Amino acid sequence: MLARRVLSSILLAFCAQLALMPWVTPAIAEQSSVFSWPEINLRIGGTVGFRPKYEGSKSLTVFGLPLIVPAPDRGSLVHRLRRRIHVEGPDHVQLKLFMTDSFEFGPVVGYRPDREASDGKLLGGLGTLDGGFVAGAFGRARWHFFYGDVAVARQLTGDNDGTEVRFGAGAEVPFGDRSLFGFRLGATYADDKYMDATFGITPAQSLTSTAGLPAFDPQAGLKDINVKVLARFQLTERFSVQPTFRYSRLLYDAERSPLVESVDQFQGTLRFTYRLKLP
């Protein structure tokens, strides 16, 4: 279990900064008759953030990961490929296989971490809800600064084999060449399997619950509404930061679940990078 939780934490931090991680080998200086050292172009920095310990928890867990990767030049092939990756979270990474100025479409992949009995007082005696790999598809339509999107994803391994449908609309507005502000208003629908696994309590679990929770059989429906705000600041030619904050409120059967400590769910990240060129 410890190894699984460590893996979940690493994947969470890694996905939180995936959008800033371009993969490319160092640029090699042009060949000449005189030997010269290759130019090394690096992006260094990291991501720190927080999220609920589990969906419905009032407690937060903090995560972080350093970043040292090669950095491509703007306009390069790798830079263009990097633009095709959009990260909403560790369980929701979008790969834009088809992308135009007005429409994007592609698969969704990710990993949902475990929920353990030790994550909250209300979970005692209920056992572990194993996480697993998530897959699905998404589509997004754009008009100037505005966009609308929808995504369907299902967990393929682990204990939660339910399906989520996320939909919303927002805008991303640049201010000059060095900053951008954005927001998104959205909602999430979850099917019976997702609701049962995440918010339900079986009669057997009710008997073993150390908190004395009653059995609860949630139904499919709208699970939450949410709002996300973000900003990107290119403070200097080489140094940039990107804060992101997301608030969601659980609704209907998710709100009524005995497992829920708080219907208000908060998460956020702060990414910072510095571009280093050597020599």
N, C-alpha and C positions, 0 to 999 in steps of 0.2 A: 504493500500500500504506500510505503514511504517513497519508493522509487516512482510510482505512478504520480504521486502528488508533486514530486520534484519535476518530473517531466511536464506536468500540467502547468506549473509555474513558469518554466522556461518557455514553453510554447506560447503562453499568454503574453509575456513580455516581448518575445520575438515577434509575434503577430502585431502587437501594438505599434512596433516601429518598422514593420515590413515595408511600408510605403516609402520609407527613407533609405532603403537598403538596395542600391543598385549593384548588380554583379558584373564585374568586368575586370579583365586583367590589366595591369599597369600599362600605360601608354609607353611605347618604345620610341626613343628618339630616332630621327631619320638617319639612315645608314650613311656613313661617310668613310673616307679613307683613314680618318683618325678615330680611335676608339673613344666613345663617350658613354658615361653612365646612363642607364635608362631613366626617364622621368617617372617619378612615382607620384601618383595623384590619389590622395586618401581622403575619406570622410570619417571623422572621429566625433564621438559624442555619446549619446545614450537616450534612454527613455525611462521616466519614472511615472508611476500612476497608481490609482486606487480603484477598487471595485467591490461590490458586495461579496461576502464570503460564499453565499449561495443566493439563488433567486428568491427574494422575500426576506433576506437577512437584513437586520439593522446594523450589523457590524461590517466594517470594511477591512479588506486585506490590501496591503501595499506591495508593489512589485517594481522591479527595475532591472535593466540590462545595459551593459556598456556596448558601444558600437565602434568598430574599426573595420572599414571595408574600402576597397577601391572605389573611386568615383569617376563616372564617365563625364565627358564634356557635353554641354548642352547641345542638342541637335544630333548627337551620335546615335548609332543604332541601338545601343543598350539603353540610352536615355529614353528613346522612343518606346522601347519595350517596357521600361519601368512605368511609363504612363498608363499602361494597360493593366496595372494592378491597383485595386482599390480595397483598403482594409477598413472594415466596420468593427471588427473585433476578432479574437482568436477563433471563434466559431463561424466567422463570416468573412472570407476573403474572396473578392470578386476578380475574375480573370476576364478581361475584355477581349474576347476573340474577334468580335465584330465591333468596329468603332468608327463612327463618322462624327461630323460636327453636331448632328442632331439626334443621334441614336447610338446606344451601346447595348450589347448583349453578350452573355457568356455564362460559364459555369460558376458555381459557388463551392468552395471547399473550406474546411476548417476542422477544429477540434474542440469539443466541449469537455471541460474538466470534470472530475469526480465531485460528488457531494457526499461528504462523510458525516457520520453521526457526531463527530467532535466539532463540526463547523458551527453548531448552535445548540442551545439548551433544549429547544423544542424537538431536535432531531434524535435525542437519546433513545436507543433501543430500536430504531427504525432500520438500521443497517446502512450499507453504502449504496448510493446510486452511481453506478459506474458510468463514466463519461465515454466518449468515443468520437470517431471521425464523422464529419458532417459533409453532405454533398447536395447540390441542387442547381438552380439556374436563376438568373436575374435579367431584367431589362430596364433600361433608363432612357427617357426622352428628354432632350434639352431644347430650350428656346432662350437665346441670349444668356442672361445670367441664371435663369431659372431652370429647374428640372423636376421631374416626377419619376418615381421608380417603384418597382415591385420585385420581390424575390421570394422563392419557395425553396426550402431546405429541409432535409430529413437526416436524422442521425442514423448511421448505418451499422455501428457497433455499439456495444455497451447495453445498458438497461433501458435507455430512453429512445425508442424507435419511432417517436412521434414526429409530426411535421409542423413547421412554422411558416406562416406567410407574413412577410414584412412589406409594408407599403407606406409611401409618404411623398412629400414634396418639399423643396427648399430652394436655396439660392446661394451662389458663391460669387462675391463681388470683389474684384481687385481694386486697390487704391494705389495708383501709381505702379511703379515697377517692383516695389519692395514689400508690399503687404497685400493681404487678402483676408476678407471676413466672410463667414458663411453661417447658415443655420439650416436646420431640417426639422419639420414637424411630421411625425409618423405614428403608426399604430401597428400592432402585431396580433394576428389571429393564430390560434393553436388548436390542433385537432384533439380528439379524445385521448389518444395514446400519449401525446405530450403532456396534457393536463393531468392525466392519471399518474404518470411517472414523476412529474415535477411538483404537483400540488396535492395529489391524492394520498389517502391513508387507507390501507386495506384493513379488514377486520382483524387479520392476524397481526398486523403492525400495531393496531390499537391496543391489543392485549399486551404487547411487549414494550410499548411506549413508556419511557421513564417520566415523561411529562403528563401522562394520563390523557393523551389526545384521543378524541373520538374518531371513528371511521368517517371518511369523507370521500365522496365520489364526484369529482368535478366534471363538468360537461364542456364540450368544445365551444369555442366562442372567442370574442375579442379579449385578449389577455392583458394588454397594456396600451397606453398612449405615451408618447415620448417626444422630447425636444433635444436637439443637439446643436451646440454652438462651437465654432472653431475659428482660429485665426492663424495666419502665417506671417512671420516678420523676418525679412532679410535685413538684419541689423547692420551688417557690413557686407562687403563683397564675399566674405568667407564664412561668416557666422550667422546662423538662423535659428529661430525657435518656433515651435508650433504647439500652443495649448489647445486642448479639446475637452469639452465638458458635456455630459449627457445626463438628463434626468428622465426617469420613466415612472409612471404611476400604474400600479396593478389595478385591474378592474374585475368586476363580476366574480366568477368562481375563484379566480386567482386571488382576488382581494379577500374572499371569505374563507380561504383555506386556513385550517388551524396551524399549519406549518409557517405561516407568514408572520414575521416579527414586525415588519414595517411595509406599508404599501408604497412608500417613497424610496426609490432606488437611485443611487448616485454613482457615477463613475467618471473618471477623467484621466488624461495623460498629459505629460509635458515632454516634448521631444526637442532636443537641441543638438546641433551638428556644427562642426568646424571643418572647413575644407583646407587640407594641408597639401602643399606641393613641394616636392623635393626632387632635385636640388633647387 
